[in-house]
Structures are given as C-alpha cells and as structure tokens.
C-alpha cells in the first residue's frame, strides 16, 4: 500500500517533466496532474510496476473546466475561448489496495490526449463518452465514435459549458 | 352498447351493425407491440403480469410491429429513439393506436428544459390517441388509459377513422 506522496515520487523519478504536480488540498482524493501526450506511457507504468499494480481503472471522466475567457454573444448566450478541458482517471490496485486520481488537462481549442484503451479496456467506452459529450479527442483509440448521441449529431458536444442546443434534429423540433 | 340487443330468441341469429361488430372485435383484442423505453416500461410490465393482468382486456404483447394493433410509448423518448419509434409505427398495419404513457412521452417530463437529447412529447413524431399522465403512472392509470382507448374504438365508424 502506497501513499499519494510515494506514488508521486515514483512517477516523478520515472517520467520527470511529464508529471506536473501533486495536489493534496482536494476535498476527497489527492490528484496528480500529468501531461496529456504521455498518458499511455504513464498508465502502462502504473499498471505494470511491481510496487504500484494499478490493475483497475475505476472511472474515466471528461470535464469542462470552463476557465477560459467568457465572451457574451449578441443573443445573450456565452461562448468560452481558451482555457482547458480535463480528463480524470480514478485508479485502484486490487492486490495492493491503494488508489490514486490522475488529471490531464488539454487546451480547449485542440483537445488531444493519448488513449489508455490498450492498457485498461474499461477506458474504451469511457473515452468514447468523453469524446461524445465533451469533445476530447483520444489519439490511437481504435473506435472513437459517439456512444450516446446519434452518430449524425452535428450540434457539438452537449456537456460543454457553452453548448447550444439546435432548433431541429432530423426535422424534429428540439426545444420545448 | 348492446351488441346482442337484436338477438332472435329462438334461432342462432344475431343482427348487429358491421360497425359495432368490427369495433367490438378490435377493442377486445388490442395486441400491443412488446416495446418498453424506461421506468414506465416496468409499470407496463407490472400491468401485463398476473396481478393486474392486461390479458383480461385482450391485450397481449406481440414481438413484431406487423402483428401489433397498439404501441404503448412507455418512457423517455430520446431523439435517437424517436426515429426508430417512427419506423416501428410505420411498420404497423392499420388500424393502429398509440398510448403515450407517462410524463416523458407526453411532454418531455422532467427533461423538458435541460434535456438536450429528449424529444418533448412523442406526439411530435407520431399521432397519439390516449395520454396517460404520471411519473410513472400506476398500473391502474394505464388500465384506465386502455379503457379510454377502447371507448374511442367503440365509437369509430368504418366510413371514417376517428381514433
């Protein structure tokens, strides 16, 4: 069983620059921030290292941080420019009984991150969901299609904070 | 309604209007499409089960729209599902009837404002005969909806489809 500090030190020693920070002030779990284009390598290390053995990805979620510049549109709505989207990984080690949360932030305008689907198969549909609802592109994902919204949905990604619902979809009126 | 009002007392002859006879036959064997969407479907299944026994009204589930007379829209209609519901409805033979069960399929229900993926009422894609309110409606409410539908069919005429 390892503490967040020990896990952070192990990662820092192995990956250096790609491990950004450790935040222990969060209300529930300590969070390690990592660089988005190294997630696959870090994930493989976390799973296969004898001292870590993170064999279970409990959850993978996409988040719109909405920390960019908010621009008021003429119709009263708001669009967000700049800032980040984030992916959170909740990991658990069944043999060693310890857990950790990882966070990788990507720029809103070019949200590209490495897929961890080949490391934890759980990530397959979770990444598709994050892509569908937030619009994060997972590089090297084998089947990055929408999972919940219709395949021909063109109005964007609904859980973004500046998302606007369309008037019509396939001839059906969408608003109440 | 008195289908047998004009029964001849001694012979095996019954005189009835074709309208009455057809309507009676239709309303007594409404075969529904075995089709459920969300939590309302659980109540619909409870209505079909032995305690409430939908079958005593001649309602039984069919597994293909080709053999179904009615479809009970039991649950939230998402935009993705709406297209499929429309296709199923088109595959059913006439005369066909629709019961919209529960707030979601009546008007969008709790998703009316922020449900980016929900169709705000199934009547935006197919014509509904009976609306059953509730979230979800109890089996008694669904049975009442069925009785209303039967009443509607009873007053139909061959010359003009009203339901």
Interface residues (C-beta under 8 A of the other chain):
Chain A: X148 X149 X150 X158 X163 X165 X169 X170 X172 X173 X174 X175 X176
Chain B: X79 X80 X82 X83 X107 X108 X112 X113 X116 X117 X119 X120 X124 X125
